Amino acid sequence: MTSLRTFAVRMYEEHLEEASFLYTQRLALLANPELAWTALDDFEQRLEAHLDALLIGGLPALEVCRRRAAEGDAGELFAAVSVYCRHQDGRLLADTWRALDFGDEEKVRAVTTALKNELPVAWQPACEQAILRGDGRLLPLLAEVCGYRRINASGPIAQRIAQDSPTQTLPLWALSRMPGSPATDTLLLKLCGGADATLRFNAALALLRQGKRNELRRNESAQSPEFSDPLAMSLYGDRQSAAALRKQVEAGAADSTALMALGILGDVTVIRALLNLLADEERGATAALALYWITGARLFENVFVAEEVDEASLFDTELRVWRERRELPKRADGKPFGDLVTQLSRDPARWSQWLTAHASQFNPEYRYRRGQLYSARSLLGCLLESTVPQRWRQLAYEELCIRYKCTIPFEADYRVREQRSALAEIAGWVAHSEAHFDSGRW
C-alpha cells in the first residue's frame, strides 16, 4: 500500500517534470520568429501553476526539488531554483552554486532564467557582492540577472570586466540597464573600438542608454571605418548615417546588419537600394524585413520550407535517391517533409507595385516606421504588434529609451503578463509625452 508520503513525493516529482517540460517549451517558442509573443501566455500560466504547487508543498516539496536539482535536467533545475527563491532559502541556492557545472550551458541558462524571474529583493546586496568577490564564472550569470532586474551594480560589474572579463557580452549588456560613471564610460569607449562586433554593439548600447551619444559619436569618428557599428548607429544616427549606409548597399558592401540598420533609420530614399537586394540569397529576407519596417507593407505569403535532410535517418532507398538525384524524401502522400511558413515576399515586382500605389503616403524629408511617421507612438506599436520578431521588438524598445528617454523597464523576453503590464505603463507615458516631440523629424 502506498504511504501518504510516497504519494506526495511522486506528486511533487510530477509537478517538477511538468514544469521542466513547459520551461523547455517556452524556450523553444521564444526562439520561433513566426510565433506571436502573446502565444506564450498559456504555457507560462501552466508553468506558474506547477511552481505554485511546489511552493505550497512545503518541506517535502523542497526536498524533492533539492534532489532533482542535483540529478535532473535543466528544466527541473529551473523549477527548483525558482522554488528556492520563493522560499528565500539561501542555503539551497548556495548548494546549487557549488554543484553547478558552468560548462553546461543549458543548466547555467536555467539558473539564470530562474533568478531573472524570482530573485528576492532581500538577496540583491549579496548578488552585488558576489559579482565583485565571487567566482569569475558567476559574472555573466549575475550581471544578466542584475541588468534584467534593473539592480544598479555597474561599479562591481565594470571593475570585474576591467580586471578579467573584457570579452564577455552579458556584463556589457547589463551595464546598458544601469546608470554610468566616468570609470564605466572610459571602459565602454575602449571596448567600442574592438574587433568583436557583438562587444562593440553592447558597449555602444550601454553608452547610448546612459545618454552618452556625443561621446560615442566622437569616439566613432576617431575609429577606423571597419570598426563602426551600423546597428548602434541606427539607434542614434541621422540622415547622414542613412546616406552612408545607403552608399554601402549601392557599393555591394552592406551585410544584413547594415540592412537592419537602414530599416530602423526609416529613410525612404533607401527603398530602391533595398528592392535590388530582395533576390539575394543571404540578405534578401533582411532586406524584405527592412522594407516592411519602413513602409508597413504587409506583403506576407506562405512558403513551403523543406526539412533539412539528415542522411543518417534515411532508409537505403531514400538515401540512394537523395545522393543520385538530390530528390527530397517524401511522406506517404508524396509530398516532401517540411512546413508552410509565413514570411515577407521577396518578389521585387510585388513590392514595386505596392510602392507605386502608395508613393503619395511618403515624404523623403521625413522618417517612417511601418508606414507611419517615426514617433514614440509608432515605436510603441512595434512593441504591441504580435507578428514583430523578438529581436526587432527589443530594438524598438532601445530606440524608445535612447531617442525619447523612456525609463520604464521592458524586455522582449519578459513573461507575457509582465510585458502587458510594462506596455500599459509605456502607453501611458507615450500619451503624456508625445506632444513634446515632432513626429517624423530627423
Residue pairs with C-beta under 8 A, 6 or more apart in sequence:
5 60
8 57
8 60
9 60
9 64
12 53
12 54
12 57
12 60
12 61
12 64
12 65
13 64
13 68
15 50
15 53
15 54
15 57
15 61
15 79
16 50
16 54
16 64
16 65
16 68
16 72
16 76
16 79
16 80
17 76
18 46
18 50
19 47
19 50
19 51
19 54
19 75
19 76
19 78
19 79
20 72
20 73
20 74
20 75
20 76
20 78
20 79
21 75
22 43
22 44
22 46
22 47
22 50
22 75
23 47
23 74
23 75
23 78
23 79
23 110
23 113
24 74
24 75
25 43
26 40
26 43
26 44
26 47
27 109
29 35
29 39
29 40
29 43
30 40
30 390
30 413
33 389
33 390
34 341
34 342
36 386
36 387
37 386
37 390
37 393
37 412
37 416
37 419
38 386
38 416
39 386
40 415
40 416
41 416
41 417
44 415
44 416
44 417
50 79
51 79
51 82
51 83
51 86
53 61
54 61
54 64
54 65
54 79
54 83
55 61
55 83
55 86
55 87
57 64
61 83
62 83
62 84
62 87
62 89
62 92
65 79
65 80
65 83
65 84
65 92
66 80
66 92
66 95
68 76
68 77
68 80
69 76
69 77
69 80
69 81
69 92
69 95
69 96
69 99
70 99
72 80
73 106
74 104
74 106
74 107
74 109
74 110
75 110
77 96
77 107
77 110
77 111
77 114
78 110
78 111
78 113
78 114
79 114
80 92
80 96
81 93
81 96
81 110
81 111
81 114
81 115
81 118
82 114
82 117
82 118
84 92
84 93
84 96
85 93
85 114
85 115
85 118
85 119
85 120
85 123
86 118
88 120
88 122
88 123
90 123
90 126
96 111
97 135
97 138
100 107
100 108
100 111
101 107
102 108
102 137
108 141
111 141
112 141
112 144
112 145
115 141
115 145
116 144
116 145
116 148
116 149
117 415
119 127
119 145
119 149
124 149
124 151
127 142
127 145
127 146
127 151
127 153
128 146
128 151
128 153
128 156
129 156
130 138
130 142
131 138
131 139
131 142
131 143
131 146
131 153
131 156
131 157
131 160
132 156
132 159
132 160
134 142
136 160
136 164
136 165
139 157
139 160
139 165
139 168
139 171
140 165
140 168
140 169
140 170
140 171
141 170
142 153
143 153
143 157
143 170
143 171
143 173
143 174
144 170
144 173
144 174
145 151
146 152
146 153
146 157
146 174
146 177
146 178
147 170
147 173
147 174
147 175
147 176
147 177
147 178
148 177
148 411
150 177
150 178
150 409
151 178
152 178
152 179
153 174
153 178
154 175
154 178
154 179
154 180
154 181
154 184
155 181
155 183
155 184
157 171
157 174
157 175
157 178
158 175
158 181
158 183
158 184
158 187
160 171
161 168
161 171
161 172
161 187
162 187
165 171
166 191
167 196
167 199
169 198
169 199
169 202
172 188
172 191
172 199
172 202
172 203
172 205
172 206
173 202
173 205
173 206
175 184
175 188
175 206
176 202
176 205
176 206
176 208
176 209
176 210
177 209
177 409
179 210
180 188
180 206
180 207
180 210
180 212
184 206
184 210
185 207
185 210
185 212
185 215
188 203
188 204
188 206
188 207
188 212
189 203
189 207
189 215
189 216
189 219
191 199
191 200
191 203
192 200
192 203
192 204
192 207
192 216
192 219
192 220
192 223
192 227
192 229
193 200
193 219
193 223
193 227
194 200
194 203
194 227
195 227
197 229
197 257
200 227
200 229
200 232
201 229
201 231
201 232
204 216
204 229
204 232
205 232
205 235
205 398
207 213
207 215
207 216
208 216
208 232
208 235
208 236
208 398
208 402
209 398
209 401
209 402
211 405
213 236
213 402
216 232
216 236
217 236
220 228
220 229
220 233
230 245
230 257
230 258
230 260
230 261
231 257
231 260
231 261
231 264
231 395
233 241
233 245
233 261
234 241
234 260
234 261
234 262
234 264
234 265
235 264
235 395
235 398
235 399
235 402
235 403
236 402
236 403
237 261
237 265
238 442
239 267
239 442
241 265
242 262
242 265
242 267
242 269
242 270
243 267
243 269
245 254
245 258
245 261
245 262
245 265
245 270
246 262
246 267
246 269
246 270
246 273
248 254
248 258
249 258
249 259
249 262
249 270
249 273
249 274
249 276
249 277
250 273
254 262
254 283
255 283
256 282
256 283
256 286
259 274
259 277
259 283
259 286
259 287
259 290
260 286
260 289
260 290
260 395
262 270
262 273
262 274
262 290
262 294
263 274
263 289
263 290
263 291
263 292
263 293
263 294
264 293
264 395
264 399
265 367
266 293
266 294
266 367
266 368
266 369
266 374
267 294
267 364
267 367
268 294
268 295
268 362
268 363
268 364
268 366
268 368
269 364
270 294
271 291
271 294
271 295
271 355
274 287
274 290
274 291
275 287
275 291
275 348
275 351
275 352
275 355
276 348
277 283
277 284
277 287
278 284
278 287
278 288
278 291
278 346
278 347
278 348
278 351
279 346
279 348
280 287
284 346
285 343
285 344
285 346
287 346
288 299
288 343
288 344
288 345
288 346
288 351
289 344
289 389
289 392
291 297
291 344
291 351
292 298
292 299
292 344
292 370
293 369
293 370
293 392
294 368
294 369
294 370
294 371
295 354
295 355
295 358
295 362
295 368
295 370
295 371
296 368
296 369
296 370
296 371
296 372
297 351
297 354
297 355
297 358
297 371
299 344
299 345
299 350
299 351
299 354
300 342
300 343
300 344
300 345
301 342
301 343
301 344
301 345
302 340
302 341
302 342
303 340
303 341
303 342
303 343
304 336
304 338
304 339
304 340
304 341
305 338
305 339
305 340
305 341
306 328
306 336
306 337
306 338
307 336
307 337
307 338
307 339
309 322
309 328
309 329
311 319
311 322
314 322
314 329
318 329
321 327
321 329
322 328
322 329
328 336
328 337
329 336
329 337
330 336
330 337
331 337
345 351
358 371
361 371
362 368
363 440
366 373
366 374
366 440
366 441
366 442
367 373
367 374
367 440
367 441
367 442
368 374
368 440
369 375
369 378
369 379
369 381
369 382
370 378
370 381
370 382
370 385
372 378
372 381
373 439
373 440
374 439
374 440
375 434
375 437
375 439
375 440
376 400
376 404
376 406
376 430
376 433
376 434
376 437
377 430
377 434
377 439
378 439
379 396
379 397
379 399
379 400
379 404
380 400
380 423
380 426
380 427
380 430
382 388
382 392
382 393
382 396
383 393
383 396
383 397
383 400
383 410
383 412
383 423
383 426
384 423
385 393
388 396
390 412
390 413
391 412
393 412
394 411
394 412
397 406
397 410
397 411
397 412
400 406
400 426
401 407
404 433
404 437
406 426
406 429
408 422
408 425
408 426
408 429
409 422
410 419
410 422
410 423
410 426
412 419
414 422
